Amino acid sequence: MTRRERLSAVSGRDVSRETDERLARFEEMLVAENQQQNLVSPATLEHLFERHIVDGAQLVGLAARPDGHWFDIGTGPGLPGMVIAILTHGRVTLVEPRALRVDFLRRCVEALGLEDRVELVHGKAAAAKGRADIITARAVAALPKLLGLAEHLAGPETQWILPKGRSAKSELEQARDLWQGRFELVDSATDPEAQIILGSAVRRRGKR
């Protein structure tokens, strides 16, 4: 299976050569910057495409409105937010508190010609404003806390797509004490032991 075929399979989109080239350019920038600051574990660089690019692309395939407005909380080096921005046609807001990573993201956005669709927020989740169609976050906080961090961005129609690794089931069980909504666990396409939490109509218990 070629890169484009793999990306198309997990994202549910026909990935063009131009889109794949943009993703490859992002990968190159990520590898180069990783020598200056620790963006991803060096142990994952050998499998960068599968572990980080495909891992983000699969979230697009799970979105009810993939070309809506995404918020990626704690995006780090743009994982999965930059991957989503390259694969979709809507707005993507990348929220990141660390200045060096925001500088890297700004360079990526400019180099890849995404200035018209990608917004950078230098700060924690509370600094982000607006209404999200989709909220995602990778390795930011346990689910009960994460929902609280980003609830000001969510409305009744907001979809939560949250890669949670092997702790997905236990985190969801913990969250049900404080949060209600429609939740589903989906197996990851890149790790047979990992799962992704899908949530909709999420709100605090007792809140209408």
N, C-alpha and C positions, 0 to 999 in steps of 0.2 A: 504494500500500500504506500503510495506517495505521500508527501507532506500534505499536499492539497486535499487528497482523498481522505486522509485522517482528520484534518480540520473540518472538512465538509461533513463527515460522518458524525462528529461529536457536536458540532454547532448547529446542524440542521440547515446550513446555508451553502450555496454554491460559492466556494472561495476562489476568487479570481487569482490570476498570476500576480497582479499588482498588489492585492491584499497580502498574499504570501510573501512577496518581496518586502512589504512594510514590516511584517512580523519578523522576517529574517534580519532586517536592519535593526529592529528593536532588540533582538537577541544579541546582535553584535555589540550594540551600545551597552547592554546589560553586562556582558562578559568583560568588556573593557573597563567599565566603571567599577566592577567588582574587585578590581585590583587596587582601587583607591579607597573604597568603603565597602563594608560587608553587607551586600544587598541580599545575596542568597548563599546558602551553604556551599562551600567549594565542592563538597562531595556530590552535589546535584548537578554541577555544570556539565558533566559528561552526558547526562540525560536531560539537558535543559529543555529541549523541545517538548518532551512528553511530560516531565514533572511540573513545568511552569506554564508553557504555552498551551498545550492541549488541555491541561488542568483548568485553565481559565476559559478556554474556548467552549468547554462542555457546559458552562453556566449559561452561555447564550442559547444553547439548545433547550435549556430548561425554562427559559423566560416566556411568559405569556405575551409580553410586548417587548421583544428584543430591541426594537428601535425607539423605545421610550427613554425616559431620563433615569440613568443609573447613578447611584451614589456608591462609591467604593470607600468604605471607612477604614482608615489605617492602611492605605494602599501600598505603603513602603516604596518599592521601586516600580510600582505600577502593576502589581500582580494581585488580583486579575484585571484591574481597571484599564491598563493600557491595551491589553489583549482584547478586552471587550470593545474599547473605543475603535480599534483597528477593524474589528469584524462587523460592527454595527453602523447604523447611520444616524442614531439619535445623539442626545447630549450625555456626557459622562462627567461627573464631578468627582475628582480625586481628592480625598481628604487625608492629609499626612502632617504630623506635628514636627518631624525632624527636618531641619533646614537643608542639610546636604542632600537629602533625598528629594526634597521639593526642587532644588536646583537641578538635579539630574532629570526629574520629570519634565521640567520646563524645557530643557534642551531636547528631550525626546519629542515633546509636543511640537516644537518648532521644526526639528529635523524631519518629522514625519508628516508635516502639513496638517496638523489637527487643531490648530488654534481656534477655528470657528466652532468646534464642537466640544472641546475639553476644557473644563474649568479646574484650576488648582486652588485648593483651600489649604493654606499653611496654618495648621492648628489641629486641635482634637475635634471629635465629632460635634461637640457643642458649637463650634465655630461655623459649621455648615448651615446654610439657610436654603429654604425652598421645599418643594414637595416631590418626593421620589416616586417614580413608577416601580423601580426595583432598587432594593438595597442589598449590597453584598459586602462581605468582610472576610478576610482570610487571616486566621491566627491572631485575632485582636483581643478577644475576651471570651469568657464562658458565656453561653447563650443567655442566661437570665440577665447578666450585666450588659451584654451587647444590645439586647432589645431596649433596655433603658437608655443607653447612650444615644441611640438613633431614633427613638420614638417620635421626637419632634419633627422628623422628616417624613414620617409615615402617615398615610390616611387609610381609610377603609379598603381602598383598591390597591394599595401598595403590596408588592410581592417581595418577600425576603428569600434570597437564595444564598445560603450560607454553607460553604465547605467546612466540615467539622471533623474530618479525619475519623479516627477510631472511637472518639468520645461522643459522637453525635447522639446516640440513643440515650446515654446517661445524662447529657446536657439537656436534652429535650424533656426528660422526666423531671429534672430539677426545675426547669422553667415553668412547667405546668402549675406549680404552686402559686406563681405570681402572674402568669400570662395565659390568655386564652386566645383561640383562633383555630384555623385549619392548618394542621401541620402534617407533613409527609416526609419520610426518609427515602432518599434515592441513592442507589449505589454509585460510587465514583467510577468513571471510565478509566481512571489512571492508577487506581489503587484498589485491589479487590477487598481490602479490609476497611476502607474508608467510606463515609457516607456524606451526603449533602442534605441539609435541612431546608425544605421548602415551607414557607409560611405565608398565609394570607389572612386578611381580616384580623390581624393581631392587635390585641389591646390588653391593658392591665385588667386583671380580675376586679370586678366591681365597678369598672369604668364603662360608661355607655358612650 
